[in-house]
Amino acid sequence: IAISWCTADNVGNIALARRIQHLDDDKRRLSDDIWFSITAYNTRKDKLSYSVLPVKIEYKRDRLSRITNDLQYCVSKAKYVQIKEFNNEIERIKHLK
């Protein structure tokens, strides 16, 4: 993830770099939140927790899946930009000779 962010930043695609960074932070935060919710569900014995927490956990897992997919798309886009820039650099060097 960090390499993709740096790649996007180095080629001047600041929006993509920030999007990757933002999605990675969201993914990390949401993963921790899911872990905490599952722990709370397993330790609490009241009826409210048993009825509400599974719904919240499922919603958070769906969000995590969407964030992960968006992050993979952005990383792929950064890889494409890197390859494109690399090919442009090779062409530039060929024309200098």
Backbone hydrogen bonds, N-H to C=O, Kabsch-Sander energy under -0.5 kcal/mol:
donor,donor_aa,acceptor,acceptor_aa,energy
5,W,1,I,-2.4
6,C,2,A,-2.5
7,T,3,I,-2.7
8,A,4,S,-2.5
9,D,5,W,-2.3
10,N,6,C,-2.9
11,V,7,T,-1.8
12,G,9,D,-1.1
13,N,8,A,-2.3
14,I,12,G,-1.5
17,A,13,N,-2.1
18,R,14,I,-2.7
19,R,15,A,-2.2
20,I,16,L,-2.5
21,Q,17,A,-2.2
22,H,18,R,-2.8
23,L,19,R,-2.8
24,D,20,I,-2.4
25,D,21,Q,-2.2
26,D,22,H,-2.6
27,K,23,L,-2.6
28,R,24,D,-2.3
29,R,25,D,-2.5
30,L,26,D,-2.8
31,S,27,K,-2.3
32,D,28,R,-1.9
33,D,29,R,-2.1
34,I,30,L,-2.5
35,W,31,S,-2.2
36,F,32,D,-2.4
37,S,33,D,-2.5
38,I,34,I,-2.5
39,T,35,W,-2.3
40,A,36,F,-2.7
41,Y,37,S,-2.5
42,N,38,I,-2.2
43,T,39,T,-1.4
44,R,40,A,-2.3
50,Y,46,D,-1.4
51,S,47,K,-1.5
52,V,48,L,-2.6
53,L,49,S,-1.5
55,V,52,V,-0.5
56,K,52,V,-2.0
57,I,53,L,-2.9
58,E,54,P,-2.2
59,Y,55,V,-2.2
60,K,56,K,-2.5
61,R,57,I,-2.3
62,D,58,E,-2.1
63,R,59,Y,-2.3
64,L,60,K,-2.6
65,S,61,R,-2.2
66,R,62,D,-2.2
67,I,63,R,-2.8
68,T,64,L,-2.7
69,N,65,S,-2.3
70,D,66,R,-2.5
71,L,67,I,-2.7
72,Q,68,T,-2.5
73,Y,69,N,-2.2
74,C,70,D,-2.4
75,V,71,L,-2.5
76,S,72,Q,-2.4
77,K,73,Y,-2.4
78,A,74,C,-2.3
79,K,75,V,-2.3
80,Y,76,S,-2.4
81,V,77,K,-2.5
82,Q,78,A,-2.3
83,I,79,K,-2.5
84,K,80,Y,-2.8
85,E,81,V,-2.7
86,F,82,Q,-2.4
87,N,83,I,-2.7
88,N,84,K,-2.3
89,E,85,E,-2.2
90,I,86,F,-2.1
91,E,87,N,-2.3
92,R,88,N,-2.2
93,I,89,E,-2.2
94,K,90,I,-2.3
95,H,91,E,-1.9
96,L,92,R,-1.0
97,K,93,I,-1.0
